[in-house]
Amino acid sequence: MEHIRLPKVENVRLLDKVSPGRSRVGILYLTATHSIFVESDTGLRSETWVLHSLVCSVEKQTTTSSGCPLLVRCKNFQVLLFSIPREPDCHDVYLSLQRLSHPERFVELYCFSYKPN
């Protein structure tokens, strides 16, 4: 948890690369093991979970008028493009994902994170 600079970002837009007109707005949560995007537009609670160990690369792109794009490429060929409204929030998420997806020591891996009560 010490690597998470910002655990929750609101008003994040998840852009669809296949049909650019369709995007979803919601909340992006960062946990010690997963990134979770919860869509807030629909009555149904749609969630997108990404395990940090599946993240291959994170790219922070040039800021636009609609926000700061963050491109997440996964090892299972899933590509997520988030548009975060504020640049400082985008930078914090970028640094957190970089650190969480590429641990420095093997004891920081997900399989060693279980802590019984």
N, CA, C and O atoms as a GROMACS GRO file, in nm:
protein
  468
    1MET      N    1   0.081  -0.120   0.000
    1MET     CA    2   0.000   0.000   0.000
    1MET      C    3   0.085   0.126   0.000
    1MET      O    4   0.037   0.232  -0.039
    2GLU      N    5   0.209   0.117   0.042
    2GLU     CA    6   0.292   0.237   0.050
    2GLU      C    7   0.327   0.294  -0.087
    2GLU      O    8   0.375   0.407  -0.097
    3HIS      N    9   0.303   0.217  -0.193
    3HIS     CA   10   0.335   0.265  -0.328
    3HIS      C   11   0.217   0.337  -0.393
    3HIS      O   12   0.231   0.396  -0.500
    4ILE      N   13   0.101   0.332  -0.330
    4ILE     CA   14  -0.018   0.394  -0.387
    4ILE      C   15  -0.024   0.539  -0.342
    4ILE      O   16  -0.044   0.569  -0.224
    5ARG      N   17  -0.007   0.628  -0.437
    5ARG     CA   18  -0.006   0.771  -0.407
    5ARG      C   19  -0.147   0.828  -0.401
    5ARG      O   20  -0.172   0.922  -0.326
    6LEU      N   21  -0.238   0.773  -0.479
    6LEU     CA   22  -0.375   0.820  -0.486
    6LEU      C   23  -0.466   0.698  -0.503
    6LEU      O   24  -0.471   0.642  -0.613
    7PRO      N   25  -0.538   0.655  -0.398
    7PRO     CA   26  -0.614   0.531  -0.407
    7PRO      C   27  -0.745   0.540  -0.485
    7PRO      O   28  -0.799   0.438  -0.528
    8LYS      N   29  -0.797   0.662  -0.506
    8LYS     CA   30  -0.927   0.677  -0.572
    8LYS      C   31  -0.928   0.804  -0.656
    8LYS      O   32  -0.892   0.912  -0.608
    9VAL      N   33  -0.968   0.791  -0.783
    9VAL     CA   34  -0.978   0.906  -0.873
    9VAL      C   35  -1.119   0.903  -0.933
    9VAL      O   36  -1.160   0.803  -0.992
   10GLU      N   37  -1.192   1.014  -0.918
   10GLU     CA   38  -1.328   1.022  -0.970
   10GLU      C   39  -1.330   1.090  -1.107
   10GLU      O   40  -1.234   1.156  -1.147
   11ASN      N   41  -1.442   1.072  -1.177
   11ASN     CA   42  -1.464   1.131  -1.310
   11ASN      C   43  -1.360   1.089  -1.413
   11ASN      O   44  -1.321   1.167  -1.499
   12VAL      N   45  -1.317   0.964  -1.403
   12VAL     CA   46  -1.222   0.909  -1.500
   12VAL      C   47  -1.302   0.854  -1.618
   12VAL      O   48  -1.405   0.790  -1.599
   13ARG      N   49  -1.254   0.880  -1.736
   13ARG     CA   50  -1.320   0.832  -1.858
   13ARG      C   51  -1.238   0.716  -1.914
   13ARG      O   52  -1.118   0.729  -1.938
   14LEU      N   53  -1.305   0.603  -1.935
   14LEU     CA   54  -1.243   0.487  -2.000
   14LEU      C   55  -1.284   0.490  -2.146
   14LEU      O   56  -1.401   0.468  -2.179
   15LEU      N   57  -1.189   0.518  -2.232
   15LEU     CA   58  -1.217   0.534  -2.375
   15LEU      C   59  -1.211   0.399  -2.446
   15LEU      O   60  -1.125   0.315  -2.416
   16ASP      N   61  -1.302   0.380  -2.538
   16ASP     CA   62  -1.307   0.257  -2.616
   16ASP      C   63  -1.235   0.280  -2.748
   16ASP      O   64  -1.275   0.365  -2.827
   17LYS      N   65  -1.127   0.205  -2.772
   17LYS     CA   66  -1.046   0.222  -2.893
   17LYS      C   67  -1.121   0.171  -3.018
   17LYS      O   68  -1.096   0.220  -3.128
   18VAL      N   69  -1.211   0.075  -3.001
   18VAL     CA   70  -1.282   0.018  -3.115
   18VAL      C   71  -1.388   0.115  -3.167
   18VAL      O   72  -1.394   0.142  -3.287
   19SER      N   73  -1.471   0.166  -3.077
   19SER     CA   74  -1.573   0.265  -3.116
   19SER      C   75  -1.548   0.392  -3.035
   19SER      O   76  -1.592   0.402  -2.921
   20PRO      N   77  -1.478   0.490  -3.093
   20PRO     CA   78  -1.436   0.610  -3.021
   20PRO      C   79  -1.550   0.691  -2.960
   20PRO      O   80  -1.529   0.764  -2.863
   21GLY      N   81  -1.671   0.680  -3.015
   21GLY     CA   82  -1.783   0.755  -2.961
   21GLY      C   83  -1.833   0.700  -2.828
   21GLY      O   84  -1.903   0.770  -2.754
   22ARG      N   85  -1.797   0.577  -2.798
   22ARG     CA   86  -1.844   0.514  -2.676
   22ARG      C   87  -1.735   0.520  -2.570
   22ARG      O   88  -1.629   0.458  -2.585
   23SER      N   89  -1.762   0.594  -2.466
   23SER     CA   90  -1.670   0.597  -2.353
   23SER      C   91  -1.752   0.585  -2.226
   23SER      O   92  -1.872   0.616  -2.224
   24ARG      N   93  -1.687   0.541  -2.121
   24ARG     CA   94  -1.755   0.522  -1.993
   24ARG      C   95  -1.690   0.612  -1.890
   24ARG      O   96  -1.568   0.627  -1.888
   25VAL      N   97  -1.771   0.670  -1.803
   25VAL     CA   98  -1.721   0.756  -1.696
   25VAL      C   99  -1.742   0.683  -1.564
   25VAL      O  100  -1.846   0.621  -1.542
   26GLY      N  101  -1.642   0.691  -1.477
   26GLY     CA  102  -1.654   0.623  -1.350
   26GLY      C  103  -1.542   0.661  -1.255
   26GLY      O  104  -1.480   0.766  -1.267
   27ILE      N  105  -1.518   0.570  -1.161
   27ILE     CA  106  -1.417   0.591  -1.057
   27ILE      C  107  -1.308   0.485  -1.075
   27ILE      O  108  -1.337   0.368  -1.096
   28LEU      N  109  -1.184   0.528  -1.066
   28LEU     CA  110  -1.070   0.437  -1.074
   28LEU      C  111  -1.013   0.419  -0.934
   28LEU      O  112  -0.971   0.515  -0.870
   29TYR      N  113  -1.012   0.294  -0.887
   29TYR     CA  114  -0.956   0.260  -0.757
   29TYR      C  115  -0.823   0.188  -0.778
   29TYR      O  116  -0.812   0.105  -0.868
   30LEU      N  117  -0.725   0.217  -0.696
   30LEU     CA  118  -0.599   0.144  -0.695
   30LEU      C  119  -0.586   0.073  -0.562
   30LEU      O  120  -0.593   0.135  -0.456
   31THR      N  121  -0.568  -0.058  -0.568
   31THR     CA  122  -0.542  -0.136  -0.447
   31THR      C  123  -0.401  -0.191  -0.456
   31THR      O  124  -0.330  -0.165  -0.553
   32ALA      N  125  -0.361  -0.266  -0.358
   32ALA     CA  126  -0.226  -0.323  -0.358
   32ALA      C  127  -0.207  -0.426  -0.469
   32ALA      O  128  -0.094  -0.450  -0.512
   33THR      N  129  -0.317  -0.487  -0.516
   33THR     CA  130  -0.306  -0.594  -0.615
   33THR      C  131  -0.377  -0.566  -0.747
   33THR      O  132  -0.341  -0.624  -0.849
   34HIS      N  133  -0.479  -0.479  -0.746
   34HIS     CA  134  -0.561  -0.457  -0.865
   34HIS      C  135  -0.587  -0.308  -0.889
   34HIS      O  136  -0.582  -0.226  -0.798
   35SER      N  137  -0.616  -0.277  -1.015
   35SER     CA  138  -0.676  -0.149  -1.052
   35SER      C  139  -0.820  -0.181  -1.089
   35SER      O  140  -0.846  -0.274  -1.165
   36ILE      N  141  -0.914  -0.105  -1.035
   36ILE     CA  142  -1.055  -0.134  -1.055
   36ILE      C  143  -1.123  -0.009  -1.109
   36ILE      O  144  -1.118   0.097  -1.046
   37PHE      N  145  -1.186  -0.020  -1.225
   37PHE     CA  146  -1.264   0.089  -1.281
   37PHE      C  147  -1.411   0.055  -1.262
   37PHE      O  148  -1.458  -0.048  -1.311
   38VAL      N  149  -1.485   0.141  -1.191
   38VAL     CA  150  -1.626   0.119  -1.164
   38VAL      C  151  -1.704   0.224  -1.243
   38VAL      O  152  -1.690   0.344  -1.219
   39GLU      N  153  -1.786   0.178  -1.335
   39GLU     CA  154  -1.865   0.269  -1.418
   39GLU      C  155  -1.979   0.328  -1.336
   39GLU      O  156  -2.048   0.256  -1.263
   40SER      N  157  -1.998   0.458  -1.348
   40SER     CA  158  -2.102   0.524  -1.269
   40SER      C  159  -2.217   0.576  -1.354
   40SER      O  160  -2.310   0.635  -1.300
   41ASP      N  161  -2.212   0.557  -1.486
   41ASP     CA  162  -2.318   0.608  -1.574
   41ASP      C  163  -2.446   0.526  -1.570
   41ASP      O  164  -2.555   0.582  -1.566
   42THR      N  165  -2.433   0.399  -1.571
   42THR     CA  166  -2.550   0.312  -1.584
   42THR      C  167  -2.602   0.268  -1.448
   42THR      O  168  -2.534   0.280  -1.346
   43GLY      N  169  -2.724   0.216  -1.448
   43GLY     CA  170  -2.782   0.162  -1.327
   43GLY      C  171  -2.713   0.033  -1.285
   43GLY      O  172  -2.704   0.002  -1.166
   44LEU      N  173  -2.664  -0.042  -1.384
   44LEU     CA  174  -2.588  -0.162  -1.354
   44LEU      C  175  -2.448  -0.124  -1.312
   44LEU      O  176  -2.388  -0.032  -1.369
   45ARG      N  177  -2.395  -0.190  -1.215
   45ARG     CA  178  -2.261  -0.160  -1.168
   45ARG      C  179  -2.160  -0.244  -1.247
   45ARG      O  180  -2.138  -0.361  -1.217
   46SER      N  181  -2.102  -0.182  -1.346
   46SER     CA  182  -2.005  -0.249  -1.432
   46SER      C  183  -1.865  -0.220  -1.378
   46SER      O  184  -1.829  -0.105  -1.355
   47GLU      N  185  -1.787  -0.326  -1.360
   47GLU     CA  186  -1.651  -0.312  -1.308
   47GLU      C  187  -1.551  -0.375  -1.404
   47GLU      O  188  -1.578  -0.478  -1.466
   48THR      N  189  -1.436  -0.311  -1.416
   48THR     CA  190  -1.324  -0.366  -1.493
   48THR      C  191  -1.206  -0.381  -1.398
   48THR      O  192  -1.157  -0.282  -1.343
   49TRP      N  193  -1.162  -0.504  -1.378
   49TRP     CA  194  -1.052  -0.533  -1.286
   49TRP      C  195  -0.927  -0.568  -1.367
   49TRP      O  196  -0.934  -0.642  -1.465
   50VAL      N  197  -0.814  -0.514  -1.325
   50VAL     CA  198  -0.686  -0.546  -1.388
   50VAL      C  199  -0.586  -0.580  -1.277
   50VAL      O  200  -0.558  -0.498  -1.189
   51LEU      N  201  -0.534  -0.701  -1.283
   51LEU     CA  202  -0.431  -0.743  -1.188
   51LEU      C  203  -0.301  -0.671  -1.222
   51LEU      O  204  -0.261  -0.670  -1.338
   52HIS      N  205  -0.235  -0.613  -1.124
   52HIS     CA  206  -0.114  -0.535  -1.151
   52HIS      C  207  -0.003  -0.618  -1.213
   52HIS      O  208   0.078  -0.566  -1.290
   53SER      N  209   0.003  -0.746  -1.181
   53SER     CA  210   0.109  -0.829  -1.240
   53SER      C  211   0.082  -0.856  -1.389
   53SER      O  212   0.171  -0.905  -1.459
   54LEU      N  213  -0.039  -0.826  -1.438
   54LEU     CA  214  -0.069  -0.842  -1.581
   54LEU      C  215  -0.035  -0.717  -1.662
   54LEU      O  216  -0.038  -0.721  -1.785
   55VAL      N  217  -0.003  -0.608  -1.595
   55VAL     CA  218   0.028  -0.484  -1.666
   55VAL      C  219   0.167  -0.494  -1.727
   55VAL      O  220   0.265  -0.519  -1.657
   56CYS      N  221   0.174  -0.473  -1.857
   56CYS     CA  222   0.302  -0.479  -1.928
   56CYS      C  223   0.367  -0.341  -1.930
   56CYS      O  224   0.485  -0.327  -1.900
   57SER      N  225   0.288  -0.238  -1.967
   57SER     CA  226   0.343  -0.103  -1.972
   57SER      C  227   0.235   0.000  -1.942
   57SER      O  228   0.116  -0.024  -1.962
   58VAL      N  229   0.280   0.114  -1.894
   58VAL     CA  230   0.193   0.227  -1.865
   58VAL      C  231   0.255   0.349  -1.932
   58VAL      O  232   0.372   0.380  -1.909
   59GLU      N  233   0.177   0.416  -2.015
   59GLU     CA  234   0.227   0.534  -2.086
   59GLU      C  235   0.140   0.654  -2.054
   59GLU      O  236   0.018   0.650  -2.071
   60LYS      N  237   0.203   0.759  -2.009
   60LYS     CA  238   0.132   0.885  -1.985
   60LYS      C  239   0.148   0.969  -2.110
   60LYS      O  240   0.260   1.004  -2.149
   61GLN      N  241   0.036   1.002  -2.173
   61GLN     CA  242   0.040   1.074  -2.300
   61GLN      C  243   0.023   1.225  -2.278
   61GLN      O  244   0.001   1.271  -2.166
   62THR      N  245   0.032   1.299  -2.386
   62THR     CA  246   0.023   1.445  -2.380
   62THR      C  247  -0.116   1.488  -2.334
   62THR      O  248  -0.217   1.433  -2.380
   63THR      N  249  -0.120   1.585  -2.245
   63THR     CA  250  -0.246   1.635  -2.191
   63THR      C  251  -0.329   1.702  -2.300
   63THR      O  252  -0.277   1.778  -2.382
   64THR      N  253  -0.459   1.671  -2.300
   64THR     CA  254  -0.552   1.732  -2.396
   64THR      C  255  -0.653   1.816  -2.319
   64THR      O  256  -0.648   1.826  -2.197
   65SER      N  257  -0.746   1.876  -2.393
   65SER     CA  258  -0.848   1.959  -2.328
   65SER      C  259  -0.946   1.876  -2.247
   65SER      O  260  -1.008   1.927  -2.153
   66SER      N  261  -0.961   1.748  -2.281
   66SER     CA  262  -1.054   1.661  -2.208
   66SER      C  263  -0.988   1.590  -2.090
   66SER      O  264  -1.057   1.521  -2.014
   67GLY      N  265  -0.859   1.604  -2.074
   67GLY     CA  266  -0.790   1.540  -1.962
   67GLY      C  267  -0.654   1.487  -2.001
   67GLY      O  268  -0.602   1.516  -2.110
   68CYS      N  269  -0.597   1.411  -1.912
   68CYS     CA  270  -0.464   1.354  -1.933
   68CYS      C  271  -0.479   1.204  -1.963
   68CYS      O  272  -0.518   1.128  -1.874
   69PRO      N  273  -0.449   1.160  -2.085
   69PRO     CA  274  -0.464   1.019  -2.122
   69PRO      C  275  -0.355   0.931  -2.059
   69PRO      O  276  -0.238   0.968  -2.053
   70LEU      N  277  -0.397   0.814  -2.014
   70LEU     CA  278  -0.307   0.716  -1.956
   70LEU      C  279  -0.335   0.583  -2.025
   70LEU      O  280  -0.444   0.528  -2.012
   71LEU      N  281  -0.237   0.531  -2.098
   71LEU     CA  282  -0.253   0.408  -2.174
   71LEU      C  283  -0.191   0.293  -2.097
   71LEU      O  284  -0.073   0.295  -2.063
   72VAL      N  285  -0.274   0.191  -2.069
   72VAL     CA  286  -0.229   0.073  -1.994
   72VAL      C  287  -0.236  -0.047  -2.087
   72VAL      O  288  -0.344  -0.084  -2.134
   73ARG      N  289  -0.121  -0.108  -2.114
   73ARG     CA  290  -0.115  -0.227  -2.198
   73ARG      C  291  -0.089  -0.347  -2.106
   73ARG      O  292   0.001  -0.345  -2.022
   74CYS      N  293  -0.170  -0.451  -2.126
   74CYS     CA  294  -0.159  -0.570  -2.041
   74CYS      C  295  -0.094  -0.685  -2.116
   74CYS      O  296  -0.089  -0.686  -2.239
   75LYS      N  297  -0.045  -0.782  -2.041
   75LYS     CA  298   0.022  -0.898  -2.099
   75LYS      C  299  -0.076  -0.994  -2.167
   75LYS      O  300  -0.036  -1.081  -2.244
   76ASN      N  301  -0.207  -0.978  -2.139
   76ASN     CA  302  -0.308  -1.060  -2.205
   76ASN      C  303  -0.369  -0.986  -2.324
   76ASN      O  304  -0.478  -1.020  -2.370
   77PHE      N  305  -0.298  -0.884  -2.375
   77PHE     CA  306  -0.333  -0.804  -2.493
   77PHE      C  307  -0.451  -0.710  -2.470
   77PHE      O  308  -0.504  -0.653  -2.566
   78GLN      N  309  -0.492  -0.692  -2.348
   78GLN     CA  310  -0.596  -0.594  -2.317
   78GLN      C  311  -0.531  -0.456  -2.314
   78GLN      O  312  -0.423  -0.439  -2.257
   79VAL      N  313  -0.596  -0.359  -2.375
   79VAL     CA  314  -0.546  -0.222  -2.378
   79VAL      C  315  -0.653  -0.131  -2.320
   79VAL      O  316  -0.767  -0.130  -2.368
   80LEU      N  317  -0.617  -0.054  -2.217
   80LEU     CA  318  -0.710   0.038  -2.153
   80LEU      C  319  -0.657   0.179  -2.169
   80LEU      O  320  -0.540   0.206  -2.144
   81LEU      N  321  -0.745   0.270  -2.211
   81LEU     CA  322  -0.707   0.410  -2.224
   81LEU      C  323  -0.796   0.491  -2.131
   81LEU      O  324  -0.915   0.508  -2.155
   82PHE      N  325  -0.735   0.541  -2.024
   82PHE     CA  326  -0.805   0.623  -1.926
   82PHE      C  327  -0.778   0.769  -1.956
   82PHE      O  328  -0.667   0.806  -1.995
   83SER      N  329  -0.879   0.853  -1.939
   83SER     CA  330  -0.860   0.997  -1.946
   83SER      C  331  -0.891   1.053  -1.807
   83SER      O  332  -1.006   1.051  -1.762
   84ILE      N  333  -0.788   1.102  -1.741
   84ILE     CA  334  -0.801   1.151  -1.603
   84ILE      C  335  -0.808   1.304  -1.608
   84ILE      O  336  -0.724   1.368  -1.672
   85PRO      N  337  -0.909   1.363  -1.542
   85PRO     CA  338  -0.932   1.508  -1.556
   85PRO      C  339  -0.814   1.598  -1.515
   85PRO      O  340  -0.787   1.697  -1.582
   86ARG      N  341  -0.746   1.564  -1.408
   86ARG     CA  342  -0.638   1.651  -1.359
   86ARG      C  343  -0.502   1.586  -1.383
   86ARG      O  344  -0.484   1.467  -1.357
   87GLU      N  345  -0.407   1.664  -1.433
   87GLU     CA  346  -0.273   1.614  -1.463
   87GLU      C  347  -0.200   1.563  -1.339
   87GLU      O  348  -0.135   1.459  -1.347
   88PRO      N  349  -0.206   1.632  -1.222
   88PRO     CA  350  -0.138   1.578  -1.104
   88PRO      C  351  -0.192   1.442  -1.060
   88PRO      O  352  -0.117   1.355  -1.015
   89ASP      N  353  -0.325   1.423  -1.074
   89ASP     CA  354  -0.383   1.294  -1.042
   89ASP      C  355  -0.334   1.187  -1.139
   89ASP      O  356  -0.305   1.074  -1.099
   90CYS      N  357  -0.326   1.222  -1.266
   90CYS     CA  358  -0.277   1.129  -1.368
   90CYS      C  359  -0.132   1.089  -1.339
   90CYS      O  360  -0.096   0.972  -1.351
   91HIS      N  361  -0.053   1.185  -1.300
   91HIS     CA  362   0.088   1.157  -1.270
   91HIS      C  363   0.099   1.064  -1.148
   91HIS      O  364   0.182   0.973  -1.148
   92ASP      N  365   0.017   1.086  -1.046
   92ASP     CA  366   0.019   0.999  -0.928
   92ASP      C  367  -0.024   0.857  -0.963
   92ASP      O  368   0.036   0.760  -0.916
   93VAL      N  369  -0.128   0.843  -1.045
   93VAL     CA  370  -0.173   0.710  -1.088
   93VAL      C  371  -0.065   0.643  -1.172
   93VAL      O  372  -0.040   0.524  -1.157
   94TYR      N  373  -0.003   0.719  -1.260
   94TYR     CA  374   0.104   0.667  -1.345
   94TYR      C  375   0.220   0.612  -1.261
   94TYR      O  376   0.266   0.500  -1.283
   95LEU      N  377   0.266   0.691  -1.164
   95LEU     CA  378   0.376   0.645  -1.079
   95LEU      C  379   0.337   0.524  -0.996
   95LEU      O  380   0.417   0.432  -0.978
   96SER      N  381   0.214   0.523  -0.946
   96SER     CA  382   0.168   0.409  -0.866
   96SER      C  383   0.161   0.283  -0.951
   96SER      O  384   0.206   0.177  -0.907
   97LEU      N  385   0.104   0.292  -1.071
   97LEU     CA  386   0.095   0.174  -1.157
   97LEU      C  387   0.232   0.125  -1.201
   97LEU      O  388   0.254   0.004  -1.211
   98GLN      N  389   0.323   0.217  -1.228
   98GLN     CA  390   0.459   0.177  -1.265
   98GLN      C  391   0.521   0.095  -1.152
   98GLN      O  392   0.580  -0.010  -1.177
   99ARG      N  393   0.507   0.142  -1.032
   99ARG     CA  394   0.570   0.076  -0.916
   99ARG      C  395   0.501  -0.056  -0.882
   99ARG      O  396   0.567  -0.154  -0.850
  100LEU      N  397   0.367  -0.057  -0.888
  100LEU     CA  398   0.292  -0.178  -0.851
  100LEU      C  399   0.303  -0.287  -0.957
  100LEU      O  400   0.297  -0.406  -0.923
  101SER      N  401   0.318  -0.250  -1.082
  101SER     CA  402   0.323  -0.351  -1.188
  101SER      C  403   0.463  -0.409  -1.209
  101SER      O  404   0.478  -0.513  -1.273
  102HIS      N  405   0.565  -0.344  -1.156
  102HIS     CA  406   0.702  -0.394  -1.168
  102HIS      C  407   0.769  -0.390  -1.030
  102HIS      O  408   0.849  -0.301  -1.002
  103PRO      N  409   0.737  -0.487  -0.945
  103PRO     CA  410   0.796  -0.488  -0.811
  103PRO      C  411   0.948  -0.508  -0.814
  103PRO      O  412   1.001  -0.575  -0.903
  104GLU      N  413   1.014  -0.450  -0.718
  104GLU     CA  414   1.160  -0.460  -0.712
  104GLU      C  415   1.207  -0.590  -0.649
  104GLU      O  416   1.312  -0.643  -0.684
  105ARG      N  417   1.127  -0.642  -0.555
  105ARG     CA  418   1.165  -0.767  -0.487
  105ARG      C  419   1.053  -0.869  -0.504
  105ARG      O  420   0.937  -0.831  -0.518
  106PHE      N  421   1.086  -0.995  -0.504
  106PHE     CA  422   0.984  -1.098  -0.526
  106PHE      C  423   0.883  -1.105  -0.412
  106PHE      O  424   0.771  -1.149  -0.435
  107VAL      N  425   0.918  -1.062  -0.292
  107VAL     CA  426   0.822  -1.066  -0.181
  107VAL      C  427   0.711  -0.961  -0.197
  107VAL      O  428   0.613  -0.962  -0.123
  108GLU      N  429   0.726  -0.870  -0.293
  108GLU     CA  430   0.622  -0.771  -0.321
  108GLU      C  431   0.518  -0.824  -0.421
  108GLU      O  432   0.423  -0.753  -0.454
  109LEU      N  433   0.536  -0.947  -0.469
  109LEU     CA  434   0.443  -1.005  -0.564
  109LEU      C  435   0.310  -1.038  -0.497
  109LEU      O  436   0.302  -1.055  -0.375
  110TYR      N  437   0.206  -1.047  -0.580
  110TYR     CA  438   0.070  -1.073  -0.532
  110TYR      C  439   0.061  -1.203  -0.451
  110TYR      O  440  -0.010  -1.208  -0.350
  111CYS      N  441   0.131  -1.306  -0.492
  111CYS     CA  442   0.122  -1.436  -0.424
  111CYS      C  443   0.175  -1.432  -0.281
  111CYS      O  444   0.145  -1.522  -0.202
  112PHE      N  445   0.254  -1.330  -0.246
  112PHE     CA  446   0.306  -1.318  -0.110
  112PHE      C  447   0.230  -1.214  -0.028
  112PHE      O  448   0.273  -1.178   0.081
  113SER      N  449   0.117  -1.167  -0.079
  113SER     CA  450   0.047  -1.058  -0.012
  113SER      C  451  -0.056  -1.105   0.091
  113SER      O  452  -0.112  -1.022   0.162
  114TYR      N  453  -0.082  -1.234   0.101
  114TYR     CA  454  -0.182  -1.284   0.195
  114TYR      C  455  -0.132  -1.266   0.338
  114TYR      O  456  -0.023  -1.309   0.374
  115LYS      N  457  -0.217  -1.201   0.419
  115LYS     CA  458  -0.184  -1.180   0.560
  115LYS      C  459  -0.302  -1.224   0.645
  115LYS      O  460  -0.402  -1.152   0.654
  116PRO      N  461  -0.294  -1.343   0.707
  116PRO     CA  462  -0.407  -1.391   0.788
  116PRO      C  463  -0.427  -1.306   0.913
  116PRO      O  464  -0.335  -1.240   0.961
  117ASN      N  465  -0.548  -1.310   0.962
  117ASN     CA  466  -0.580  -1.232   1.084
  117ASN      C  467  -0.517  -1.289   1.208
  117ASN      O  468  -0.535  -1.234   1.317
   0.00000   0.00000   0.00000
